[in-house]
């Protein structure tokens, strides 16, 4: 596969996708893989299946790549995030309706720790800069709230994990191996699952 990494802008890659250039779609998807992890990981912490959620998010990302229309006013990153979040939330709601499957009950922590979905289908609401700052402040407050129940190392892993870093990247930043990172993530899941329902807010 031809490598375009860091050589072309998103818009240039999208143009290549439209012209069926081999490797262009895969390159753009790889560029936004971290975004998919950021959107999926809060749901995983609250009980969803990590691989299922990431697969759903990647389907949303591919839809964004194929359907993006810059003439409608949204930047590609904004449109991609909308499509990824909507796809994940749709999968969670579908699993809840069936009352079985690994995605059940995953939506609550996603609403707390992630910026709320601001789209229905391809319709979206542009937030003001002030609203975006407030949303990020709320997210940071929520992470601080949950960190009270974790060790210092686990709190660091939680912050990196929700920021979309890979296990290898988290291992490098914390000076631990990948297995230690994975163990920490599993401990975090168990601790958060044991919190009373009243603790699922930052208030």
N, C-alpha and C positions, 0 to 999 in steps of 0.2 A: 504494500500500500504506500502511496506517495505521502510523505510527511509535509504538512503545511504549518506545523506548530510554530506559533509566534511570528509567522511570516505574513499572514493575511489577517485582515480584520474580519469580524463576524459577518459584515455585509458582503465582503468579497467571497467568503466561504459560502454564504447563502446563494450568491449568484452562481457559484460553481455547482452547488446542489441542484439549482434550477436547470442547469445545462447538463446534468447527469455526469459530472466529472467524478471518476472513480476515487473513492477515499474521502471526498469532501464532507459527506454526511457523517461518516465515522469520526472524522477529525473534530467537527463541531460538537458532536455528542460527547466526545472525550473531554473537550474543553469545558463542558458544563456538568461533568459527572459529580463534581463537588457540590453543585447546587442541588442535585438530586439527593445526595446524602444529607444535606442540611434540611431539606424538606421531609425526608423519611425518618430521620433518627429520633425525633421526639415521639413519634408513633411507636417505634420499636421499643423505646424505653418503657412505654406504658402497656406493652403486651403484644404488639404486633410481631410478625415474622420479618426479620431484617431483609432477607433475600426477596420475599414477596413484595415488600414495600418498595424496594429499590427497583425491581422489575417494573412495577406499576409506574413509578416515577420516570423510568427510562422510556416507557411507552408514551407518557405525556410529553417528554422532551422531544422524542422523534416526531410526534404530532405537531409540536411547535415549529420544528425545523421545516416541516413540509407545508405547514399552513400559514406561516408568518407573512404578513403583508404590511410592510413599512408605511404604506400610504394611510393606514388607519390611525397612525399617531403614536403607537407604543413602541418603545425601543425593544430590540430582540430580547435582552435579559429580562425585562419586565414581562413580556409575553411568555417567555419560556418558564419563568417562575409560576405564573398563573396556571399554565397548562399542567405543569408538574404537580402543583398543590391540588388542583382540581381532580386530577387523575387519582392521586393517593386518597383524597377524601372520598371520592366516589367508590373506590374499592373498599374502604372502611365501612361506608354506609351499606354497601351491598352485602358484605360479610355479616354486618349486624342484622340486616333484614332476614338473612338465612338462619341466624341464631347459631351459627357454628363457623369454624374456620379460625385461623390464627390471627386475623385482623380485628376480631371482636374487641370492643371497648377501648380502642386505641386513640380515639379522637380527643379525649379530654386533655391529656398532657400536651398534645400537639397544639391545642388552642391556647394553653397556658404559656408554653415555651417558644412557640413560633409566631411570627407575624401572621395575623389572621388572613384567611383566603379573601381576596378582594375582587373575586370575579365569579361570574356565572357563565359557563361556556366560554365564548370568546369576548364577552362584554366585560369591561373592567372599569374600575374607578381609580383615577390617578390621585394619590395622596399628596397633600401639601408637604413641603419639607418639614414643617413643624409636626405634622402627624407622623411622619416617618421617624423623626427623632423620638417622639413619645413612645412609639411602638417598640423601638430598640431599647429605650430605657426600661420599659415594662419587662422585656425579655431578660435584660441583665438583672433586674430585681428578682425575677423568678428564679434565675440560676443561683443567685445569692441565697434565696430562701431555701432551695433544695440542698444547697451545699452545707447547710447547718447540720444535716443528718449524715454527712459523709466525712471521711478522713480527708486530710489536706491533699493527698495524692489523688483520691477519687474525685474530689472537687475539681482538681486541675484536669483530670481526664474528662469529666463531664463538660467542662467549658470547651475543650478542644473537640470533643466528640460532636457537640451540637454545632460547632463551627464548621463541620464537614471535613475535618482532616482524616486521612486514611490511618489505619492502625500503624503502618510503618512510619508515617509522619509523626504520630503521637508518641511512638516509641523513641524516635530520635529526639523529640523535644523534651521528654521526661527522663531520658537516660535509662529506660527500661527496655526489655525485649517485647516483641509483639504478643507473646503469650501472656505476659504480665498485664498488658493493656487490655487484652480480651477478658482476662479474669476480673479486672477492675470494672469493666463495662457490665459483666454479669452480676457482680456484687451490687453495682448501682441499681440495676433493674430490680433486684430482689429487695433492696432497701426501699426504693420508691414504691414498690408494690405493697409493702407493709404499712405505708403511711396511712393514717386515718383519712377519710374523705375530706375532712375539714382542713387537712394540710395541703390539699391540692389547689392552693391559691397562695398568692404572695401577700395577702392581707393579714 
